Amino acid sequence: QVQLVESGGGLVQAGGSLRLSCVVSGRTASISVMGWFRQAPGKVREFVARISWSGSTIDYADFVKDRFAISRDNARASVYLQMNNLNPEDTAVYSCSARDDKDYNYWGQGTQVTVSS
């Protein structure tokens, strides 16, 4: 199995920044892609960003608007989401997910991001 633990969420004022972290453990050899998703209260889950395990391929949702950046460490044990110029619409629970050969089958517990106006 693969275990994911997110951290780095919190309360920030509009225009501020946060960096989310996701520590990966377990059978990491099965992971092909790491992704970040978010879900606000009463809203559906949204794709935010993804990065291949090798780091060669990166994709972002359009609503990121060049404000977020996804990355992973050299050991490929963690993935990060740098979030800049946050606005209240970014308030959500952000979850890290790992994709194997089939789907995003592994999920963390999520970390709350709250942006005040």
matplotlib code that plots the C-alpha trace (Angstrom):
import matplotlib.pyplot as plt

x = [0.0, 0.9, 0.3, 0.1, 0.2, -0.4, 0.6, 1.2, -2.4, -3.6, -5.1, -3.7, -4.8, -5.7, -2.5, -0.5, 1.3, 1.3, 3.3, 1.6, 3.6, 2.7, 4.9, 4.7, 5.5, 4.9, 5.2, 6.3, 7.6, 4.0, 3.4, 3.4, 1.8, 1.3, -1.6, -3.2, -6.9, -9.1, -12.7, -14.5, -17.7, -20.6, -18.4, -17.2, -13.6, -11.3, -8.1, -5.4, -2.0, -0.1, 3.4, 4.9, 6.9, 10.0, 9.1, 9.2, 5.6, 3.6, 0.0, -2.2, -5.8, -6.8, -8.0, -4.5, -3.7, 0.1, -0.1, 0.6, 3.6, 3.9, 7.2, 8.8, 12.0, 15.1, 14.3, 10.8, 9.4, 7.4, 5.4, 4.8, 2.3, 3.5, 0.5, 1.0, -1.4, -4.1, -7.6, -10.7, -11.9, -8.9, -10.3, -10.7, -9.4, -6.4, -5.6, -2.6, -3.2, -1.0, -1.8, -0.6, -1.1, -4.8, -6.1, -5.6, -6.0, -4.2, -5.3, -4.1, -6.4, -6.3, -5.2, -7.4, -6.5, -8.4, -7.9, -9.5, -10.4]
y = [0.0, 3.7, 6.1, 9.9, 12.5, 16.2, 19.2, 22.9, 24.1, 27.0, 30.4, 33.1, 36.5, 37.2, 37.7, 35.5, 32.2, 28.7, 25.6, 22.3, 19.1, 15.5, 12.7, 9.5, 6.1, 2.5, 1.0, 4.1, 2.1, 1.7, 5.5, 7.1, 10.5, 12.6, 15.0, 17.7, 18.1, 20.4, 20.5, 23.4, 23.1, 22.3, 22.0, 19.0, 18.0, 19.8, 18.8, 21.4, 20.1, 16.9, 15.9, 12.7, 10.7, 11.5, 15.2, 15.4, 16.2, 18.9, 19.9, 22.6, 23.4, 26.6, 28.2, 28.1, 31.1, 30.8, 31.2, 27.6, 25.4, 21.7, 20.0, 16.9, 16.4, 14.7, 11.5, 11.4, 10.8, 14.1, 16.3, 20.0, 22.6, 26.2, 28.5, 32.2, 35.2, 33.2, 34.5, 33.5, 31.3, 29.1, 28.1, 24.3, 21.0, 20.2, 16.5, 14.7, 11.7, 9.1, 7.5, 4.0, 2.3, 2.5, 5.5, 7.9, 5.1, 6.5, 9.6, 11.5, 12.8, 16.4, 19.7, 22.7, 25.9, 29.0, 32.4, 35.4, 38.6]
z = [0.0, -0.3, 2.5, 2.1, 4.8, 4.0, 6.0, 5.7, 5.6, 7.8, 7.9, 5.7, 4.6, 0.9, -1.0, 1.2, 0.5, 1.8, 0.9, 1.3, 1.8, 1.1, 2.5, 0.7, 2.2, 1.4, -2.1, -3.9, -6.8, -8.0, -8.2, -11.7, -10.9, -7.8, -7.7, -5.6, -5.4, -3.4, -2.2, -0.8, 1.4, -0.8, -3.9, -5.9, -5.7, -8.2, -9.7, -8.9, -10.2, -10.9, -11.5, -12.8, -10.3, -12.4, -12.4, -16.2, -16.7, -14.8, -15.4, -13.7, -13.6, -15.4, -12.2, -10.7, -13.0, -12.6, -8.8, -7.8, -8.3, -7.8, -7.1, -5.5, -3.6, -4.8, -3.0, -4.5, -1.1, -0.9, -3.2, -2.5, -3.6, -3.4, -3.4, -3.9, -4.1, -2.4, -2.4, -0.4, -3.3, -2.7, 0.7, 0.7, 1.9, -0.1, -0.6, -2.0, -4.2, -5.8, -9.1, -10.0, -13.3, -13.1, -11.2, -8.3, -5.8, -2.8, -0.8, 2.2, 4.9, 3.6, 5.0, 5.5, 3.7, 4.8, 3.1, 4.8, 3.0]

ax = plt.figure().add_subplot(projection="3d")
ax.plot(x, y, z, "-o")
ax.set_aspect("equal")
plt.show()
